Amino acid sequence: MIINIAEHKLTIIWDNVYYFALSNFPYISDWELKKLLLFIEYEKNNNRKTKIICENNNITEKVNYAIKNPDQYLQVSVPKKITECIACNQKGCITDFLCHTTSIEDAKSIFNCDKILSAVKARNKTGIELAKEPRNAANDPPDFFDYIMFSWGNCQAGDRLIMERILGKNPNEIDLSSGFKPNVRFYFKYKSIIEHKDFVNDGYHPAKIKNELILYDNLYCCIIPEQYKTDFSNIIPQNIIDKIHYIQYNCKNIFDWSEKVYNYITKL
């Protein structure tokens, strides 16, 4: 995997390249160095080598120092707001909540078993098989499918990923506006997820859980677009029914929807 540190507009892994954006380029923060170290370790644990590409000598020096002195960075706490990606309306990731976004049909399956499953568990296929599917537009490696992945609570990445899989490409501006259809969002407190026994920090996703996550024990709330209310009214487990909320989609694009939902959950 190549780690490309530069003045990127957003952080993304695409086709075996980690486009590593910085909050204040050309300066790299201790939190960003921690992420880098965690990613290198994750890749090493999955038998992949990493190559760092950076044209800024000062950043390269700090990265090399962090690699030699990891203990100085691995205990750094997550900031309240991360601004390495400012694609959303809040111009940064707010880190109090995590979100797992699913399609309408996948959400139905989740409610039927009262837990979120990794792609490997949900679809009963190996990571290698899933990685070869056309819907894996970003060319994610097989081990990614062993995990339930989360974005930050105000982020649009989950909805965007679903569109990538449907379209088989990186969505454009039209796809994210007039072509956008909202999905189901499951919200969790960040502090509770990082205490889960199967929590993993890979230095890219805000959090991952291996295999499965029981809704009753962990769910903060779930947001379902109001137009699908009748599809879900009879399948919601009784033990979480008070955590389910229906919101009308009347937004012009994916970013306004993400902002609307996030503002809603913070008032619960």
C-alpha positions as CSV (number, residue, x, y, z in Angstrom):
1,M,0.0,0.0,0.0
2,I,1.3,3.5,-0.9
3,I,0.8,6.3,1.6
4,N,0.7,9.6,-0.4
5,I,1.1,12.6,2.0
6,A,0.3,15.8,0.2
7,E,-2.2,18.7,0.1
8,H,-5.2,16.5,-0.7
9,K,-8.8,17.7,-0.4
10,L,-9.9,14.6,1.4
11,T,-8.5,11.5,3.0
12,I,-9.3,8.3,1.0
13,I,-7.9,4.9,0.2
14,W,-8.4,4.2,-3.5
15,D,-6.8,1.5,-5.6
16,N,-4.1,0.7,-3.0
17,V,-3.1,4.3,-2.4
18,Y,-3.8,6.0,0.9
19,Y,-4.3,9.7,0.0
20,F,-3.2,11.1,3.4
21,A,-4.6,14.6,3.9
22,L,-3.4,16.9,6.6
23,S,-5.4,19.4,8.7
24,N,-2.8,22.1,8.3
25,F,-0.6,21.3,5.4
26,P,2.5,21.4,5.4
27,Y,2.4,20.7,9.1
28,I,1.6,17.2,10.4
29,S,0.0,16.9,13.8
30,D,0.7,14.3,16.5
31,W,-2.8,12.8,15.9
32,E,-2.0,12.4,12.2
33,L,1.3,10.8,13.0
34,K,-0.5,8.4,15.3
35,K,-2.9,7.5,12.5
36,L,0.1,6.9,10.2
37,L,1.8,4.6,12.7
38,L,-1.5,2.6,13.3
39,F,-2.0,2.2,9.5
40,I,1.6,0.9,9.0
41,E,1.1,-1.5,11.9
42,Y,-2.3,-2.7,10.5
43,E,-0.8,-3.3,7.1
44,K,2.1,-5.2,8.6
45,N,-0.3,-7.4,10.5
46,N,-2.0,-8.2,7.2
47,N,1.3,-9.0,5.5
48,R,1.4,-5.9,3.4
49,K,4.3,-3.5,3.1
50,T,3.9,0.3,3.0
51,K,5.7,2.9,1.0
52,I,5.5,6.5,2.0
53,I,5.6,9.2,-0.7
54,C,5.9,12.8,0.4
55,E,7.7,15.7,-1.4
56,N,7.9,17.9,1.8
57,N,11.2,17.3,3.6
58,N,9.9,18.6,7.0
59,I,7.0,16.2,7.0
60,T,9.2,13.4,5.9
61,E,11.6,14.1,8.8
62,K,8.7,14.1,11.3
63,V,7.3,10.9,9.9
64,N,10.7,9.1,10.1
65,Y,11.1,10.3,13.7
66,A,7.6,9.0,14.7
67,I,8.4,5.6,13.1
68,K,11.5,5.4,15.3
69,N,9.8,6.7,18.4
70,P,6.2,5.4,18.2
71,D,5.6,5.5,22.0
72,Q,5.6,9.3,21.9
73,Y,2.5,9.3,19.6
74,L,0.4,6.2,20.2
75,Q,-1.3,7.6,23.3
76,V,-2.5,10.8,21.6
77,S,-6.2,11.3,22.1
78,V,-8.5,12.0,19.2
79,P,-9.3,15.7,18.7
80,K,-12.9,17.0,19.2
81,K,-12.8,18.1,15.5
82,I,-10.6,16.8,12.7
83,T,-10.1,19.1,9.7
84,E,-7.9,17.0,7.4
85,C,-11.1,16.5,5.3
86,I,-13.5,19.5,4.9
87,A,-15.9,18.1,2.4
88,C,-18.8,18.2,4.8
89,N,-20.8,21.4,5.7
90,Q,-19.2,21.5,9.1
91,K,-15.8,21.7,7.5
92,G,-14.4,18.9,9.5
93,C,-15.1,15.6,11.3
94,I,-16.8,15.9,14.7
95,T,-15.6,12.9,16.8
96,D,-18.3,12.3,19.4
97,F,-20.3,9.9,17.3
98,L,-19.6,7.1,14.9
99,C,-21.9,6.1,12.0
100,H,-22.4,2.9,10.1
101,T,-24.4,3.4,7.0
102,T,-26.2,0.6,5.1
103,S,-28.5,0.3,2.1
104,I,-32.2,-0.1,2.7
105,E,-32.2,-3.9,2.0
106,D,-29.1,-4.5,4.2
107,A,-30.7,-2.5,7.0
108,K,-33.7,-4.9,6.9
109,S,-31.3,-7.9,7.3
110,I,-29.7,-6.2,10.3
111,F,-32.9,-5.7,12.1
112,N,-34.0,-9.3,11.4
113,C,-30.9,-10.6,13.3
114,D,-30.6,-7.6,15.7
115,K,-26.9,-7.2,14.9
116,I,-24.6,-5.7,12.3
117,L,-22.4,-8.2,10.5
118,S,-19.2,-7.8,8.6
119,A,-19.5,-8.3,4.8
120,V,-17.9,-11.8,5.2
121,K,-20.4,-12.9,7.8
122,A,-23.4,-11.2,6.2
123,R,-22.9,-12.6,2.7
124,N,-21.2,-15.9,3.6
125,K,-18.3,-15.3,1.3
126,T,-14.5,-15.0,1.9
127,G,-12.8,-11.6,1.8
128,I,-11.0,-12.7,-1.3
129,E,-14.2,-13.4,-3.1
130,L,-15.7,-10.1,-2.0
131,A,-12.6,-8.1,-3.0
132,K,-12.9,-9.4,-6.6
133,E,-16.5,-8.3,-7.0
134,P,-17.2,-5.3,-9.3
135,R,-18.9,-3.4,-6.5
136,N,-15.5,-3.1,-4.8
137,A,-14.8,0.0,-6.8
138,A,-12.1,1.3,-4.6
139,N,-10.2,-2.1,-4.8
140,D,-10.2,-2.6,-1.0
141,P,-8.1,-5.5,0.2
142,P,-9.8,-8.8,1.3
143,D,-9.2,-8.2,5.1
144,F,-11.4,-5.0,5.0
145,F,-14.4,-7.2,4.5
146,D,-13.8,-9.0,7.9
147,Y,-14.8,-5.8,9.7
148,I,-17.8,-3.5,10.3
149,M,-16.5,-0.1,9.4
150,F,-17.5,3.3,10.8
151,S,-17.3,6.9,9.6
152,W,-17.5,10.0,11.9
153,G,-21.0,10.9,12.9
154,N,-21.3,14.0,10.6
155,C,-19.6,12.4,7.6
156,Q,-21.1,11.5,4.3
157,A,-18.6,8.7,3.6
158,G,-21.0,5.8,4.3
159,D,-23.6,7.0,1.8
160,R,-20.9,7.8,-0.6
161,L,-19.5,4.2,-0.3
162,I,-22.9,2.7,-1.1
163,M,-23.1,4.9,-4.2
164,E,-19.6,3.8,-5.3
165,R,-20.7,0.2,-5.1
166,I,-23.9,0.8,-7.0
167,L,-22.2,2.9,-9.7
168,G,-18.9,1.0,-9.8
169,K,-17.0,4.3,-9.8
170,N,-16.2,7.4,-7.7
171,P,-19.5,9.4,-7.6
172,N,-19.5,12.8,-9.3
173,E,-21.3,16.0,-8.2
174,I,-24.5,15.1,-10.0
175,D,-24.5,11.6,-8.3
176,L,-24.1,13.3,-4.9
177,S,-26.9,15.8,-5.5
178,S,-29.9,15.1,-7.9
179,G,-28.8,11.4,-8.1
180,F,-28.5,10.9,-4.4
181,K,-30.8,8.6,-2.4
182,P,-30.3,8.5,1.4
183,N,-29.7,5.2,3.2
184,V,-30.1,4.0,6.8
185,R,-27.6,5.3,9.4
186,F,-26.8,3.5,12.7
187,Y,-25.2,5.8,15.3
188,F,-22.9,4.9,18.2
189,K,-21.0,6.8,20.8
190,Y,-17.3,6.8,19.9
191,K,-16.2,6.2,23.5
192,S,-18.3,3.0,23.7
193,I,-17.2,1.6,20.4
194,I,-13.4,1.9,21.3
195,E,-14.1,-0.1,24.4
196,H,-15.6,-3.0,22.5
197,K,-13.5,-6.2,22.7
198,D,-13.2,-6.5,18.9
199,F,-12.4,-2.8,18.2
200,V,-9.6,-2.1,15.7
201,N,-8.0,1.2,14.7
202,D,-6.4,0.8,11.3
203,G,-5.3,4.4,11.0
204,Y,-7.8,5.1,8.3
205,H,-11.3,4.3,9.5
206,P,-12.3,6.1,12.7
207,A,-13.1,2.6,14.1
208,K,-13.7,-1.0,13.0
209,I,-15.3,-4.0,14.7
210,K,-14.5,-7.5,13.7
211,N,-17.3,-9.9,12.7
212,E,-20.4,-8.5,14.5
213,L,-21.9,-5.8,16.7
214,I,-25.0,-6.4,18.8
215,L,-27.5,-3.5,18.4
216,Y,-29.1,-3.8,21.8
217,D,-25.8,-3.4,23.6
218,N,-24.4,-0.6,21.6
219,L,-26.8,1.4,19.4
220,Y,-27.3,5.1,20.3
221,C,-29.9,5.7,17.6
222,C,-30.8,4.8,14.0
223,I,-32.0,7.2,11.4
224,I,-34.2,5.9,8.5
225,P,-35.4,8.1,5.7
226,E,-39.1,8.7,6.3
227,Q,-40.2,7.5,2.8
228,Y,-39.2,4.0,3.9
229,K,-41.1,4.0,7.2
230,T,-43.7,1.4,6.1
231,D,-40.9,-1.0,5.0
232,F,-39.5,-1.1,8.5
233,S,-42.4,-0.6,10.9
234,N,-43.0,-4.3,11.4
235,I,-39.4,-5.6,11.5
236,I,-37.8,-3.3,14.2
237,P,-36.8,-5.4,17.3
238,Q,-38.8,-4.3,20.3
239,N,-35.7,-3.9,22.4
240,I,-34.4,-1.0,20.3
241,I,-37.7,0.4,18.9
242,D,-37.3,3.6,21.0
243,K,-33.9,4.3,19.3
244,I,-35.4,4.4,15.8
245,H,-36.1,7.7,14.2
246,Y,-37.6,8.6,10.8
247,I,-36.5,11.8,9.1
248,Q,-37.8,13.4,5.9
249,Y,-35.3,13.7,3.0
250,N,-35.8,17.2,1.6
251,C,-32.2,18.1,1.0
252,K,-30.4,19.2,-2.2
253,N,-27.4,16.8,-1.8
254,I,-25.5,14.3,0.3
255,F,-23.8,17.0,2.4
256,D,-27.0,18.7,3.4
257,W,-28.5,15.3,4.4
258,S,-25.5,14.5,6.5
259,E,-25.7,17.8,8.3
260,K,-29.4,17.5,8.9
261,V,-29.1,14.0,10.4
262,Y,-26.2,14.9,12.5
263,N,-27.9,18.0,13.9
264,Y,-30.9,15.8,14.7
265,I,-29.1,13.1,16.7
266,T,-27.2,15.7,18.8
267,K,-30.5,16.9,20.1
268,L,-31.7,13.5,21.3
